Amino acid sequence: MTIQSLSLRLLILGALLPGAALSAQGTGPLGVASDFDLWGASGLSVSHGSVYGRVSGFKVVELHQFGLGFDTGLQATDDVIISGGEVIASFGVVSNGNAVAAQQLSIEPNVMFRASSQLPRIESIYDYEAVRGELKSLAGGLGFLPETGDVTLESGVLFLTGDEPGRNVFFVNQADLQAANRLSIKIPSGAVALVNVEGGVWSKTTWGLEILGVDSSSILINAFESSDISLSNVNFEASILAPAAVLSIHQMHVAGNVIARFISMTNAHTTGVHLAAGPWDPSSAGFNVDESGHDAPDYSMVWTTDYPTQNVALAVLAPGEISVVVDGLLTDTIREERISRLVFDGPASFDHLHIDSTLTIPIELTGAAPVAMDDRVELPKGEPGIKIDVLGNDLEGPAPFGVGAVQIVSGPNFGTVQVDAVTSEVTYNRPTTSAPFFQARPRFAQFWYVAVDQAGNQSTPRRVWITLGRDRGITTR
């Protein structure tokens, strides 16, 4: 037996802890990323551009013909260029602050540091993997918030109007953004606007953003579903949160935080405006607390053991950290707050599992009963229903699944479900409604089920989330 024989599988289903705070290293609305003009979860590149404040990227920060750190609030001791991998820089000026990389510095002599307390150095500053997960969770949680404002497309202008004194939530799909040549947001003074953008790929060129009632620090564009965004010749007076997207910015300025998986900025600049504090917390997003006590659908760690007598011990050796010891050898550590459930695939008892008594995370054994996993699907706009293979990601128990393996224990809050007794597929159908109720229907439906094997062993209840694709009730004039 080798250490590698313990198989670890991390199953992320749904958004993780949508109401949870970000890393303790940052206290702003976007966690540690709140203090940066540009935050690339994987990396970033700036060419022929200027950044008023600070930049940070995971694997690489590449800067060419640039200016950075003009903010007079920055000190010579501040780290303004931070990478979890390599910093590559040439032909640039850093007005205030230092450069730091976790692995490698490739800074040409033609880069001038005007006010820096020390030479560029090698040091690991942030846990980028953790921050990336937190930002994706934040974006997903904000995307679950119910909409509160009105959206109207008139003469090429997309009008977003809200009257909430605190948080105003709007939903705009990528097709509406493509059709509009200007975005106008009007909300009360002192309020904030959350604009959730639906769709994976979108771009805008020669496009204006007009804000009435508040300034740009009160606007957050949450591209929670986006994978590829291209912005060019755009007046972008807002912050953008797109942690899963490759974002291209060209010939424009941004007055807000920019967060994406990878940022490519060319012939553009930032103004140093950052997202202001406000009621951004997505904890009211509609998630129900599951049996783990975590406000998340499912975030399960699954162990697959090599043989029934393999000894696995979980110990809390440091606050919040779980150490995994296999046959007496330390193999891994896990952050406790990132897990809602532990699953052991194989064992039927705890005879060879040694669990720290201070751990309160639910633990399930496939040798004792099936283990079901949460599911998340989208019902496309205009489609009446969808078939869901809920058993597709579930683990069988002591006996295999058979006829009647899926039992609904709590029906959907909206619509109906039917289970095929032979295939165990679940069909969800929208209800037939009148127009006024149709426009007011929810964005999501959910139901709960249990998986049952042929010996009658039953899993704990798990949830199925259905995103209801629909028109947002946008009025076109």
C-alpha positions as CSV (number, residue, x, y, z in Angstrom):
1,M,0.0,0.0,0.0
2,T,1.3,3.5,-0.9
3,I,0.2,6.9,0.3
4,Q,-1.2,7.6,-3.1
5,S,-3.6,4.7,-2.8
6,L,-6.1,6.9,-0.9
7,S,-8.3,8.5,-3.5
8,L,-9.7,12.0,-2.7
9,R,-12.5,13.4,-4.7
10,L,-13.9,16.8,-4.0
11,L,-17.5,17.2,-5.3
12,I,-18.7,20.8,-5.5
13,L,-22.4,21.0,-6.2
14,G,-24.1,24.3,-6.1
15,A,-22.6,27.5,-4.6
16,L,-20.5,27.2,-1.4
17,L,-21.6,29.2,1.6
18,P,-23.1,32.1,-0.3
19,G,-23.5,34.2,2.8
20,A,-20.0,33.5,4.1
21,A,-17.4,36.3,4.6
22,L,-14.4,36.3,2.4
23,S,-10.8,35.9,3.6
24,A,-10.0,37.6,6.9
25,Q,-7.2,39.3,5.0
26,G,-9.8,41.7,3.5
27,T,-12.7,43.4,5.1
28,G,-14.3,45.1,2.1
29,P,-17.4,43.9,0.1
30,L,-15.2,41.9,-2.2
31,G,-12.9,40.5,0.6
32,V,-9.2,40.8,0.0
33,A,-9.8,41.8,-3.6
34,S,-11.6,45.0,-2.5
35,D,-8.3,46.8,-2.2
36,F,-7.1,46.1,-5.8
37,D,-8.0,47.8,-9.0
38,L,-7.4,44.5,-10.8
39,W,-7.6,41.0,-9.3
40,G,-6.9,38.0,-11.6
41,A,-7.9,34.8,-10.0
42,S,-5.5,33.0,-12.4
43,G,-3.5,36.0,-13.6
44,L,-3.5,39.3,-15.4
45,S,-1.7,41.2,-18.2
46,V,-1.5,45.0,-18.7
47,S,0.0,46.4,-21.8
48,H,0.2,50.1,-22.7
49,G,-2.1,50.9,-19.8
50,S,-2.1,52.5,-16.4
51,V,-3.4,51.3,-13.0
52,Y,-4.2,54.0,-10.5
53,G,-3.9,51.6,-7.5
54,R,-2.8,48.0,-7.0
55,V,-2.9,44.7,-9.0
56,S,-2.8,41.0,-8.0
57,G,-2.8,37.8,-10.0
58,F,-2.3,34.2,-9.1
59,K,0.0,32.5,-11.6
60,V,1.4,35.5,-13.4
61,V,1.2,39.3,-13.4
62,E,2.6,40.6,-16.7
63,L,3.1,44.3,-17.2
64,H,4.5,46.0,-20.3
65,Q,4.7,49.8,-21.0
66,F,2.7,50.6,-17.9
67,G,2.2,53.0,-15.1
68,L,1.0,51.9,-11.7
69,G,0.5,53.0,-8.1
70,F,-0.4,56.6,-8.7
71,D,-2.8,56.7,-5.8
72,T,-1.4,59.3,-3.3
73,G,-2.9,57.2,-0.5
74,L,-0.4,54.5,-1.2
75,Q,2.8,54.3,0.9
76,A,6.3,53.2,-0.1
77,T,5.8,50.2,2.2
78,D,2.7,49.0,0.4
79,D,2.8,46.0,-1.9
80,V,1.1,47.2,-5.1
81,I,2.2,44.3,-7.5
82,I,1.5,40.9,-6.0
83,S,1.6,37.5,-7.7
84,G,1.2,34.0,-6.4
85,G,3.5,32.9,-9.2
86,E,5.7,35.2,-11.3
87,V,5.9,39.0,-11.9
88,I,7.0,39.9,-15.4
89,A,7.5,43.6,-16.0
90,S,9.2,45.9,-18.6
91,F,9.2,49.6,-19.6
92,G,7.1,50.9,-16.7
93,V,6.9,53.2,-13.7
94,V,5.6,52.3,-10.3
95,S,4.9,55.5,-8.4
96,N,4.4,54.1,-5.0
97,G,5.0,50.7,-3.4
98,N,6.7,47.4,-3.9
99,A,6.5,44.3,-6.1
100,V,6.3,40.8,-4.7
101,A,6.0,37.3,-6.2
102,A,5.7,33.9,-4.6
103,Q,8.0,32.1,-7.1
104,Q,9.8,34.3,-9.6
105,L,10.6,37.9,-10.4
106,S,11.4,38.9,-14.0
107,I,11.6,42.7,-13.8
108,E,13.7,44.5,-16.4
109,P,16.0,47.3,-15.4
110,N,13.8,49.7,-17.4
111,V,11.1,49.5,-14.7
112,M,11.4,52.4,-12.3
113,F,10.2,52.3,-8.7
114,R,9.9,55.9,-7.6
115,A,8.9,55.4,-3.9
116,S,9.6,51.9,-2.8
117,S,10.6,50.7,0.7
118,Q,12.5,47.7,-0.6
119,L,13.6,45.8,-3.7
120,P,11.2,43.4,-5.4
121,R,11.1,40.3,-3.3
122,I,10.0,36.6,-3.2
123,E,7.2,36.0,-0.7
124,S,3.8,34.3,-0.6
125,I,1.2,36.8,0.4
126,Y,-2.2,35.2,-0.3
127,D,-3.9,31.8,-0.5
128,Y,-5.1,32.4,-4.1
129,E,-7.0,29.1,-4.3
130,A,-9.0,29.9,-1.2
131,V,-9.7,33.5,-2.4
132,R,-10.8,32.3,-5.8
133,G,-13.2,29.9,-4.2
134,E,-14.6,32.6,-2.0
135,L,-15.1,35.0,-4.9
136,K,-16.9,32.3,-7.0
137,S,-19.1,31.6,-4.0
138,L,-19.9,35.3,-3.5
139,A,-20.8,35.7,-7.2
140,G,-23.0,32.6,-7.1
141,G,-24.7,33.7,-3.9
142,L,-25.4,37.2,-5.3
143,G,-26.8,35.5,-8.4
144,F,-29.4,33.8,-6.3
145,L,-30.9,37.0,-4.9
146,P,-34.4,37.8,-5.9
147,E,-34.7,40.7,-8.4
148,T,-36.3,43.9,-7.1
149,G,-36.0,46.4,-9.9
150,D,-37.5,47.0,-13.3
151,V,-35.7,46.7,-16.6
152,T,-36.8,48.4,-19.8
153,L,-35.2,48.5,-23.2
154,E,-36.2,51.7,-25.1
155,S,-34.5,53.1,-28.2
156,G,-31.4,51.1,-27.6
157,V,-31.1,52.1,-23.9
158,L,-31.4,49.5,-21.2
159,F,-33.1,51.3,-18.2
160,L,-32.6,49.8,-14.8
161,T,-34.8,51.5,-12.2
162,G,-35.1,50.6,-8.6
163,D,-36.7,52.2,-5.5
164,E,-35.2,50.1,-2.7
165,P,-33.4,52.3,-0.1
166,G,-30.7,49.6,0.4
167,R,-30.0,46.9,-2.3
168,N,-31.6,47.0,-5.7
169,V,-31.2,43.8,-7.7
170,F,-31.6,43.6,-11.5
171,F,-31.2,40.7,-13.9
172,V,-30.0,41.3,-17.5
173,N,-29.3,38.5,-20.0
174,Q,-26.5,38.8,-22.5
175,A,-28.8,39.2,-25.4
176,D,-30.3,42.4,-23.9
177,L,-26.8,43.7,-23.3
178,Q,-25.8,43.0,-26.9
179,A,-28.9,44.8,-28.1
180,A,-28.4,47.9,-26.0
181,N,-26.0,50.8,-26.7
182,R,-26.3,52.3,-23.3
183,L,-27.1,51.1,-19.7
184,S,-28.8,53.6,-17.5
185,I,-29.2,52.8,-13.7
186,K,-31.4,54.9,-11.5
187,I,-31.7,54.1,-7.8
188,P,-32.2,56.2,-4.6
189,S,-29.4,58.2,-3.1
190,G,-27.4,56.0,-0.6
191,A,-28.6,52.7,-2.2
192,V,-26.6,50.2,-4.2
193,A,-27.3,48.4,-7.4
194,L,-26.5,44.7,-8.1
195,V,-26.7,43.9,-11.8
196,N,-26.7,40.1,-12.3
197,V,-25.7,39.3,-15.9
198,E,-27.0,35.9,-17.2
199,G,-25.0,34.2,-20.0
200,G,-21.6,32.7,-20.5
201,V,-20.1,34.9,-23.3
202,W,-20.8,38.6,-24.0
203,S,-19.1,41.6,-25.4
204,K,-19.6,45.4,-25.7
205,T,-18.1,48.0,-27.8
206,T,-18.7,51.8,-28.0
207,W,-21.1,51.5,-25.0
208,G,-22.0,53.9,-22.2
209,L,-23.0,53.4,-18.7
210,E,-25.1,56.2,-17.1
211,I,-25.7,56.2,-13.3
212,L,-28.4,58.4,-11.8
213,G,-28.8,59.0,-8.1
214,V,-25.5,57.4,-6.9
215,D,-21.9,57.2,-8.0
216,S,-20.0,54.3,-9.6
217,S,-18.8,52.9,-6.2
218,S,-22.4,51.8,-5.6
219,I,-22.7,49.6,-8.7
220,L,-21.6,46.0,-9.0
221,I,-21.9,44.1,-12.3
222,N,-22.0,40.4,-11.3
223,A,-21.2,38.2,-14.3
224,F,-21.7,35.1,-12.3
225,E,-22.3,32.8,-15.3
226,S,-19.8,34.3,-17.6
227,S,-16.8,32.5,-19.1
228,D,-15.6,35.1,-21.7
229,I,-16.2,38.9,-21.7
230,S,-14.8,41.4,-24.1
231,L,-15.1,45.2,-23.4
232,S,-13.9,47.9,-25.8
233,N,-14.4,51.6,-26.1
234,V,-16.7,51.4,-23.1
235,N,-17.4,54.0,-20.4
236,F,-17.5,51.5,-17.5
237,E,-18.4,53.3,-14.3
238,A,-18.9,50.3,-12.1
239,S,-17.2,47.3,-10.5
240,I,-17.3,43.9,-12.2
241,L,-17.2,40.5,-10.5
242,A,-16.6,37.7,-13.0
243,P,-14.4,35.1,-11.2
244,A,-14.9,32.4,-13.8
245,A,-14.4,34.6,-16.9
246,V,-11.5,35.6,-19.2
247,L,-12.0,39.3,-19.4
248,S,-10.5,41.5,-22.1
249,I,-10.4,45.3,-21.6
250,H,-9.4,47.5,-24.5
251,Q,-9.2,51.3,-25.1
252,M,-11.4,52.3,-22.2
253,H,-11.3,53.2,-18.5
254,V,-12.8,51.4,-15.5
255,A,-14.1,53.2,-12.4
256,G,-14.4,50.2,-10.1
257,N,-12.9,47.0,-9.0
258,V,-12.2,44.4,-11.8
259,I,-12.2,40.8,-10.7
260,A,-12.0,37.9,-13.3
261,R,-10.3,34.6,-13.8
262,F,-7.8,36.2,-16.2
263,I,-7.7,39.9,-17.1
264,S,-6.1,41.2,-20.2
265,M,-6.0,45.1,-20.3
266,T,-4.6,46.9,-23.3
267,N,-4.6,50.7,-24.0
268,A,-6.8,51.2,-21.0
269,H,-6.7,52.5,-17.4
270,T,-8.3,52.3,-14.1
271,T,-9.3,55.3,-12.0
272,G,-8.9,53.9,-8.5
273,V,-12.6,53.8,-7.6
274,H,-13.5,50.8,-5.5
275,L,-16.8,49.2,-4.6
276,A,-18.2,50.9,-1.5
277,A,-19.5,49.1,1.5
278,G,-23.2,48.3,1.3
279,P,-25.8,45.6,1.7
280,W,-24.1,43.2,-0.6
281,D,-24.3,40.2,1.7
282,P,-26.1,37.4,-0.3
283,S,-27.2,35.5,2.8
284,S,-30.8,36.0,2.0
285,A,-30.4,34.2,-1.3
286,G,-32.9,31.5,-0.5
287,F,-30.7,28.6,0.4
288,N,-32.1,26.5,3.2
289,V,-29.7,25.2,5.8
290,D,-29.0,21.5,5.2
291,E,-28.3,18.9,7.8
292,S,-24.7,20.0,8.0
293,G,-25.6,23.4,9.4
294,H,-23.9,25.0,6.5
295,D,-25.9,27.4,4.3
296,A,-25.0,25.5,1.1
297,P,-26.6,22.8,-1.1
298,D,-23.7,20.4,-0.9
299,Y,-19.9,20.6,-0.5
300,S,-18.8,17.0,0.1
301,M,-15.4,15.4,0.4
302,V,-15.4,11.8,-0.6
303,W,-12.7,9.3,0.3
304,T,-12.3,6.0,-1.6
305,T,-10.4,3.5,0.4
306,D,-8.3,0.7,-1.1
307,Y,-9.4,-2.1,1.1
308,P,-11.9,-2.6,4.0
309,T,-9.3,-2.6,6.8
310,Q,-7.4,0.5,5.7
311,N,-7.0,2.8,8.7
312,V,-7.9,6.5,8.1
313,A,-7.7,9.0,10.9
314,L,-9.0,12.6,10.8
315,A,-7.5,14.8,13.5
316,V,-7.7,18.5,14.2
317,L,-4.1,19.5,14.7
318,A,-4.7,23.2,14.2
319,P,-7.9,25.4,14.5
320,G,-9.9,24.9,11.3
321,E,-7.5,22.4,9.7
322,I,-8.2,18.6,9.4
323,S,-5.2,16.4,9.1
324,V,-5.7,13.1,7.1
325,V,-3.6,10.2,8.3
326,V,-3.6,6.9,6.3
327,D,-2.1,3.9,7.9
328,G,0.0,6.1,10.2
329,L,1.2,8.5,7.5
330,L,0.1,12.1,7.1
331,T,-1.2,12.5,3.6
332,D,-3.2,15.7,3.4
333,T,-4.8,18.6,5.3
334,I,-8.3,20.0,4.7
335,R,-9.8,23.4,5.6
336,E,-12.8,22.5,7.7
337,E,-14.9,25.5,6.7
338,R,-14.7,24.4,3.1
339,I,-16.6,21.1,3.7
340,S,-20.2,20.4,4.5
341,R,-20.0,16.6,4.6
342,L,-17.5,13.8,4.7
343,V,-18.2,10.6,2.7
344,F,-16.2,7.3,3.0
345,D,-16.8,5.2,-0.1
346,G,-16.4,1.6,0.9
347,P,-16.4,1.2,4.7
348,A,-19.6,-0.2,6.3
349,S,-18.6,0.8,9.9
350,F,-16.2,3.0,11.8
351,D,-14.0,0.1,12.9
352,H,-11.1,1.5,10.9
353,L,-12.1,5.1,10.8
354,H,-10.8,7.3,13.6
355,I,-12.6,10.6,13.8
356,D,-11.6,13.5,16.0
357,S,-14.3,14.0,18.6
358,T,-14.3,17.8,18.0
359,L,-15.5,17.4,14.4
360,T,-19.2,18.0,14.0
361,I,-19.3,17.6,10.2
362,P,-21.8,14.9,9.0
363,I,-20.1,11.6,8.0
364,E,-21.7,9.0,5.7
365,L,-20.5,5.5,4.7
366,T,-21.5,3.9,1.4
367,G,-21.0,0.5,3.0
368,A,-24.0,1.3,5.2
369,A,-26.3,3.2,2.9
370,P,-26.4,5.0,-0.5
371,V,-25.0,8.5,-0.6
372,A,-26.9,11.0,-2.6
373,M,-25.5,14.3,-3.9
374,D,-27.2,17.5,-4.7
375,D,-28.0,18.3,-8.3
376,R,-28.2,21.6,-10.2
377,V,-29.7,22.0,-13.6
378,E,-31.1,24.7,-15.8
379,L,-34.4,24.6,-17.6
380,P,-33.9,26.7,-20.8
381,K,-36.3,29.6,-21.5
382,G,-39.4,28.4,-23.4
383,E,-39.0,24.7,-22.5
384,P,-41.9,23.2,-20.5
385,G,-39.8,20.6,-18.7
386,I,-36.6,18.8,-18.2
387,K,-35.4,15.3,-17.4
388,I,-32.9,15.0,-14.5
389,D,-30.7,12.0,-13.9
390,V,-30.5,12.5,-10.1
391,L,-28.7,9.2,-9.6
392,G,-26.0,10.1,-12.0
393,N,-23.7,11.5,-9.3
394,D,-24.9,9.4,-6.4
395,L,-23.0,6.5,-4.8
396,E,-24.6,3.1,-4.4
397,G,-24.9,1.5,-0.9
398,P,-24.4,-2.1,0.1
399,A,-26.8,-3.1,-2.7
400,P,-27.1,-1.7,-6.2
401,F,-29.8,0.7,-7.3
402,G,-32.9,-0.8,-9.0
403,V,-36.5,-0.1,-9.7
404,G,-37.9,2.6,-7.4
405,A,-34.4,3.9,-6.4
406,V,-35.6,7.5,-6.3
407,Q,-38.3,8.7,-3.8
408,I,-39.4,12.3,-3.6
409,V,-39.6,13.4,0.0
410,S,-40.5,17.1,-0.6
411,G,-42.1,18.4,-3.8
412,P,-41.0,21.5,-5.7
413,N,-41.9,24.9,-4.5
414,F,-43.0,25.7,-8.1
415,G,-44.0,23.3,-10.7
416,T,-44.4,19.5,-10.6
417,V,-42.1,16.4,-10.7
418,Q,-42.7,12.8,-11.8
419,V,-40.3,9.9,-11.2
420,D,-39.9,7.1,-13.9
421,A,-40.0,4.0,-11.8
422,V,-37.8,2.1,-14.2
423,T,-35.1,4.6,-15.2
424,S,-35.3,6.6,-11.9
425,E,-35.2,9.8,-14.0
426,V,-37.1,12.7,-12.6
427,T,-39.0,15.0,-14.9
428,Y,-39.6,18.5,-13.7
429,N,-42.4,20.6,-15.4
430,R,-43.2,24.2,-15.2
431,P,-46.8,25.0,-14.2
432,T,-49.3,26.5,-16.7
433,T,-50.1,30.0,-15.4
434,S,-51.7,33.2,-16.3
435,A,-49.6,36.0,-17.6
436,P,-49.4,38.2,-14.4
437,F,-48.4,35.2,-12.3
438,F,-46.0,34.0,-15.0
439,Q,-44.1,37.3,-14.8
440,A,-43.8,37.0,-11.0
441,R,-42.7,33.4,-10.9
442,P,-39.4,32.6,-9.1
443,R,-36.0,32.2,-10.7
444,F,-35.4,28.8,-9.1
445,A,-37.4,25.7,-8.1
446,Q,-36.2,23.0,-5.7
447,F,-37.3,19.6,-4.5
448,W,-35.8,16.9,-2.2
449,Y,-35.3,13.2,-2.8
450,V,-33.7,10.1,-1.2
451,A,-31.9,7.3,-3.0
452,V,-32.8,3.8,-2.1
453,D,-30.9,0.6,-2.9
454,Q,-32.4,-2.8,-3.6
455,A,-31.9,-3.8,0.1
456,G,-34.0,-0.9,1.2
457,N,-31.1,1.2,2.5
458,Q,-31.9,4.9,2.2
459,S,-29.7,7.9,1.7
460,T,-30.0,11.2,3.6
461,P,-32.3,13.6,1.7
462,R,-30.6,15.7,-1.0
463,R,-31.8,18.7,-3.0
464,V,-32.3,19.4,-6.7
465,W,-32.0,23.0,-7.8
466,I,-33.6,24.0,-11.1
467,T,-32.7,27.4,-12.6
468,L,-35.7,28.6,-14.5
469,G,-34.6,30.3,-17.6
470,R,-37.0,33.0,-18.6
471,D,-37.5,36.5,-20.0
472,R,-37.0,39.0,-17.2
473,G,-40.2,40.8,-18.0
474,I,-38.2,43.4,-19.9
475,T,-40.4,45.9,-21.6
476,T,-39.3,46.9,-25.2
477,R,-40.4,50.2,-26.6
